[in-house]
Amino acid sequence: MRTTVEIRVPKFEGNFSCSVEKKEWSAVIQSLRALETSIGKDTESCWGNMEENIEFRFTLHKHGTLEIAYKFSPENFSLGPTLSGSFEADQTFLRGWAIAAEQAVENAR
């Protein structure tokens, strides 16, 4: 499916257009839901697509801070330029992100 990965938190906004398989995107949803059920614990979740041009690393701290590191590239990371960085968000964003990801899968053609 063709999609746009979009992140919006206070003082940070970014997006990246890409193609992902529905089963890959379902794995993102599973990661977000697993993090949501781990609120109050220190936990980490990583996700990357098969083409190796999208990667997320989520680190949830038991006190509620969520650190997200990302890496995007138009091609495989080893073949071209990459955009990478990280930001922090509150754990309360997890539910909304999971719902938005689920809606993307439901709306995919």
C-alpha positions in Angstrom: 0.0 0.0 0.0 1.1 3.5 -0.7 1.1 5.6 2.6 2.5 8.6 4.3 4.1 8.1 7.7 3.2 11.2 9.7 4.3 12.1 13.2 2.9 15.1 15.0 3.8 16.0 18.6 4.3 19.4 20.2 7.1 21.2 18.5 7.7 18.4 16.0 6.1 17.4 12.8 7.3 15.2 10.0 6.2 12.9 7.2 7.6 10.5 4.7 5.8 8.9 1.7 6.5 5.2 1.1 5.2 1.9 0.0 4.7 -0.9 2.6 3.0 -4.2 2.6 -0.1 -4.4 4.7 1.5 -7.1 6.9 4.5 -4.9 7.5 2.2 -2.0 8.6 0.3 -4.5 10.8 3.6 -5.2 12.6 3.9 -1.4 13.3 0.4 -1.5 14.9 1.4 -4.6 17.0 4.5 -2.7 18.2 2.5 0.4 19.1 -0.2 -1.8 20.9 2.5 -3.7 22.8 4.1 -0.4 23.9 0.7 0.8 25.0 0.2 -2.3 27.2 3.7 -1.8 28.7 3.0 1.7 30.1 4.5 1.9 33.5 7.5 -0.3 32.5 10.8 0.3 30.7 10.5 -1.3 27.3 11.7 -1.0 23.7 10.3 -1.9 20.4 11.9 -1.7 16.9 10.4 -2.0 13.5 11.9 -1.8 10.0 10.5 -2.7 6.6 11.7 -5.4 4.2 13.2 -2.8 1.8 15.4 -1.5 4.6 14.6 2.1 4.0 12.3 2.8 7.0 13.1 2.1 10.6 11.6 3.1 14.0 13.0 2.5 17.5 10.6 3.2 20.3 11.9 3.4 23.9 9.2 3.7 26.6 10.3 4.7 30.1 8.3 3.7 33.1 7.7 7.3 34.0 5.9 8.0 30.8 8.5 9.4 28.4 8.6 7.9 25.0 11.7 8.3 22.9 11.4 7.7 19.1 14.4 7.3 16.8 13.6 7.2 13.1 15.6 6.6 9.9 14.1 7.1 6.4 15.7 6.7 2.9 14.3 6.7 -0.6 16.1 3.5 -1.2 17.9 0.8 0.9 20.0 2.6 3.6 23.2 1.3 2.1 22.4 2.8 -1.4 21.6 6.4 -0.7 21.0 9.4 1.6 19.2 8.9 4.8 17.2 11.2 7.1 17.5 10.2 10.8 16.8 11.7 14.1 14.9 11.3 17.3 12.4 13.0 19.5 10.5 12.6 22.7 6.8 12.4 23.3 4.4 11.5 26.1 3.1 8.0 26.3 -0.5 9.3 25.7 0.3 9.6 22.0 0.6 5.8 21.6 -3.2 5.1 21.4 -3.8 7.8 18.7 -0.8 6.6 16.6 -2.1 3.0 16.8 -5.6 4.0 15.8 -4.3 6.1 12.9 -2.1 3.2 11.7 -5.1 0.8 11.9 -7.2 3.2 9.8 -4.5 3.4 7.2 -4.6 -0.4 6.8 -8.4 -0.4 6.7 -8.5 2.4 4.0 -5.8 0.8 1.9 -6.8 -0.5 -1.5 
